[in-house]
Amino acid sequence: MKPLKFLAILSLLLAAGASSCGSKPADDADKESVTADAPDLVTEVDTLHLVPGMFAANIISNGHVKAAQWADIYFRNAEIISDVMVRNGQRVRKGQPLARLDLFKLNSEKEKNAAALEQARLELQDVLIGQGYDPSNTSAVPEDVMRLARVRSGLLQAEATYNATIKDIEQSTLTSPYDGVVANVKATPHSMASMSEPFCRVIDTNSMEVEFSVLESEGTTLSNGEQVTVTPFTQGASHTGRITEINPLIDENGHIQVKARLADGKGLIDGMNVRVNINRPVGERLMVPKSAVVLRSGRPVVFTLDGKKAIWNYVTTGMENLDSYEITDGLSGGETVIVSGCENLAHEAPVNVKSK
């Protein structure tokens, strides 16, 4: 290599090294790089005057709805079902008939037991006469004598049998114990009633509750009476409720089980999957909408307004909720924050505030 050419290359390398040693801090370099690459366009933005406000932290969980009150309805006799008056999903009122058994056999039993009861009453008179008492004046018979006479005559047993038959006839028609919705109807007319399986379930939709789990760090700060908002995954209407139970045990996954009673169960179904949201006020905080925070070089950035320019500010975020971040460092009260159009902004990029 010729000496002149070697000296020229060496001079270029030294110049490059000197330039590298004099570079600016990383933050400023990031800003200038983005600024240089940004097109010279004026971006329309919305702004917000930054002042401390009441911040509500969010606890979000998934849960499922359960009926706080429900009843499985059973037949008391294995007889033929004559009528089924409801279907699954039907709303019923308290006392409304649900199904009825055929009464032929039960009415026959009633007549037979009524005759046996009458016979036992005649036997009672004979027993009292044999004891020297007037059967037409039973009030004069001592209590212990009358009790023994009722046993000897068979009247006590006859009354119990007859009353049981009357009860069976009354219960041959199933009725709803309260207002609710019918579920799990499987029996059909002319089939045999089962005494081991319920004819149906009546769910009280006015007393629905939600079961969900929260992290240990969240559950230990909850208390009974706090409000929850429940939204079905099917995007139905939201429902509000209050926490009623907090299980004081932590499961193997580090979760605490919580129950909340809902104010209104309209539109909810037992077993439905829902999203549970708890808003908990934590005091005055500096906070910005989530739309105001963007990532630059892997760090959160918020742009503030300086005249007609957007100013790049690295920030530190704290708590968050569904729509806001708490700002713990990097901004101060009184600044004007850009809350829209931030995605393509650069440091000192020209902006125009939309008229409100």
C-alpha positions, 0 to 999 in steps of 0.5 A, spaced: 500 500 500 502 506 498 504 511 504 499 517 501 493 512 501 494 509 508 495 516 511 488 518 508 484 511 511 487 512 518 485 520 518 478 517 516 478 512 522 480 517 527 475 522 525 469 517 525 472 515 532 472 522 534 465 523 532 463 517 536 466 519 542 462 526 542 455 523 541 449 525 545 445 521 551 441 515 548 434 519 550 436 525 546 438 521 540 432 517 540 428 524 540 432 526 534 432 520 530 424 520 530 424 527 529 428 527 523 424 521 520 418 524 521 414 527 515 413 534 516 406 534 517 401 538 522 397 532 526 390 534 529 390 532 536 386 533 542 389 535 549 387 534 556 389 539 562 393 535 567 390 535 574 390 530 580 383 527 580 380 521 584 383 514 581 379 508 581 384 501 581 380 496 577 380 488 579 378 484 573 376 477 574 372 471 570 366 468 574 360 464 573 353 466 575 349 461 580 342 462 583 342 463 591 336 460 591 333 454 588 329 448 589 328 441 586 321 439 586 320 431 587 313 427 587 312 424 593 308 418 590 310 413 584 304 414 580 302 415 573 303 423 571 297 425 568 299 432 567 305 436 565 304 444 566 310 447 565 316 447 560 324 448 561 325 456 561 318 458 563 317 463 568 312 461 574 309 464 580 309 462 587 304 457 588 303 455 580 301 448 578 307 445 575 305 437 574 299 433 577 299 425 578 293 421 576 288 421 583 285 414 581 289 410 586 290 415 591 282 417 591 281 409 592 286 409 598 282 415 601 275 412 601 278 405 604 282 409 610 276 413 611 272 407 612 277 404 617 277 411 621 269 411 622 270 403 624 276 405 629 271 411 632 266 406 633 271 401 637 273 407 641 266 408 643 266 400 645 272 401 649 270 407 653 263 404 655 267 398 657 271 402 662 265 405 665 265 412 661 259 415 657 262 416 649 258 422 648 261 426 653 269 425 652 270 431 656 269 427 662 274 422 660 281 422 664 286 424 659 291 418 660 284 413 659 282 417 653 289 416 650 289 408 652 282 408 649 284 411 642 290 406 642 286 400 643 281 402 638 286 403 633 283 410 632 290 413 633 293 409 627 287 410 623 287 417 623 294 417 622 293 413 615 287 417 613 291 424 614 297 421 610 293 419 604 290 426 604 297 429 604 299 425 599 293 427 595 294 435 596 302 433 594 300 430 588 300 437 584 306 440 584 307 447 585 312 452 585 315 455 592 316 462 589 317 466 583 322 463 578 324 459 572 323 452 571 329 448 569 331 440 568 324 438 566 324 431 563 318 427 565 312 427 560 305 425 561 303 418 562 310 416 564 311 414 571 313 419 577 320 418 580 321 419 587 328 419 587 329 424 581 326 431 581 321 432 576 324 439 575 328 445 579 325 452 580 330 457 580 329 464 583 332 469 578 331 475 583 336 472 588 342 471 583 349 471 585 356 471 582 362 466 584 369 469 582 376 468 584 382 474 585 389 474 586 391 473 594 394 481 593 387 483 591 383 479 595 386 481 602 384 488 600 377 487 599 371 487 604 364 485 604 359 490 601 364 493 596 360 494 589 361 489 583 359 490 576 358 483 572 357 483 564 356 476 561 361 474 555 355 474 550 355 482 551 348 483 555 347 488 559 351 489 565 349 488 572 351 491 579 352 487 586 355 487 593 360 482 595 357 478 601 363 472 602 370 472 602 373 465 603 379 466 608 383 461 604 388 461 599 387 455 594 393 452 591 393 457 585 394 463 590 387 465 589 381 467 594 374 465 592 369 471 593 361 471 592 357 477 590 349 478 591 346 481 584 341 486 585 337 484 579 338 477 575 334 479 569 337 476 563 342 471 567 342 464 567 344 459 572 352 457 570 353 463 565 360 465 565 361 473 566 366 478 567 367 481 574 369 488 575 371 492 581 372 499 582 376 501 588 378 508 589 385 509 591 385 517 592 388 523 588 393 521 583 396 524 576 392 520 571 392 520 563 388 516 558 391 510 556 391 513 549 396 518 551 401 513 553 405 510 547 412 506 547 418 509 544 424 504 545 420 500 549 419 505 554 412 509 556 412 516 553 407 522 553 407 528 549 405 534 552 403 541 548 408 547 548 405 552 543 404 548 537 409 543 538 409 536 541 414 535 546 416 528 548 416 526 555 419 519 558 414 517 564 413 512 569 406 509 570 403 506 576 396 503 577 392 502 571 384 501 570 380 500 564 381 507 561 387 510 565 394 510 567 397 513 574 403 517 572 408 517 578 414 520 574 415 524 568 409 529 568 407 534 573 400 538 574 398 543 570 401 541 563 397 540 557 397 533 555 396 530 548 391 525 548 389 523 541 394 522 535 400 520 539 402 514 535 405 517 529 408 523 533 415 525 534 419 530 538 417 537 537 413 535 531 408 540 529 401 539 532 394 543 531 389 542 537 382 540 535 377 545 536 372 543 542 
